[in-house]
């Protein structure tokens, strides 16, 4: 059973441990079973693709190494008014 994490996609977090300590960014992806998050501009890794050449992509970092700064904005759904 996967643990429910308080950090969700779109939230702003700050890195509190590791090589990228002090950096902050938006959460791009969450892997709840492995307790890992992918943060924009943090843990950059080089990747070579035959089609596109060299690319720098974000890698996953552990959930415990980030601190929640701002939660993701939830959009409210407009309810349709029902008239009898």
C-alpha positions in Angstrom: 0.0 0.0 0.0 1.4 3.4 -1.0 1.8 6.1 1.5 -0.1 9.3 0.9 2.3 12.2 0.6 1.5 15.8 1.6 3.4 17.1 -1.4 1.5 17.0 -4.7 2.2 17.9 -8.3 2.3 21.7 -8.8 3.3 22.5 -5.2 6.3 24.7 -4.5 9.0 23.0 -2.4 12.5 23.9 -1.1 15.4 21.4 -0.9 16.7 21.1 2.7 19.4 18.4 2.2 21.7 17.1 -0.4 23.8 18.6 -3.2 21.0 21.0 -4.3 20.3 22.3 -0.8 18.7 25.8 -0.8 17.1 25.5 -4.2 13.4 25.7 -4.7 11.0 24.9 -7.5 7.7 23.5 -8.5 7.0 19.7 -8.2 6.8 18.2 -11.7 6.1 14.6 -10.7 5.5 12.5 -7.6 6.3 8.8 -7.2 4.4 7.8 -4.1 5.4 4.1 -3.8 9.1 5.0 -3.8 8.6 8.3 -1.9 10.4 10.4 -4.5 9.6 13.7 -6.1 10.9 15.5 -9.2 11.4 19.2 -8.7 12.0 21.8 -11.5 15.6 22.8 -11.7 16.9 20.4 -9.1 19.0 17.2 -9.5 19.8 17.9 -13.2 21.1 14.9 -15.1 22.5 14.8 -18.6 20.9 12.4 -21.1 21.9 11.7 -24.7 19.1 11.0 -27.2 19.9 10.0 -30.8 17.0 12.1 -32.1 17.5 15.2 -29.9 21.1 15.0 -28.8 22.2 16.1 -25.3 19.4 17.0 -22.9 19.4 18.0 -19.3 16.5 16.5 -17.3 15.4 16.6 -13.7 15.9 13.5 -11.6 14.0 12.3 -8.6 15.0 13.2 -5.1 13.7 11.7 -1.9 10.6 13.1 -0.2 12.4 13.7 3.1 14.9 16.0 1.4 12.3 18.7 0.5 10.1 21.0 2.6 6.7 22.2 1.4 6.7 26.0 0.8 3.3 26.5 -0.9 0.6 23.9 -1.7 -0.7 23.4 -5.2 -3.7 25.6 -6.3 -6.9 23.6 -6.6 -9.3 24.8 -9.2 -12.9 24.9 -8.1 -15.4 23.3 -10.4 -18.4 25.4 -11.1 -21.7 23.7 -10.2 -24.4 23.9 -12.8 -27.5 25.5 -11.4 -30.6 23.3 -11.6 -33.9 25.0 -12.2 -37.2 23.0 -11.9 
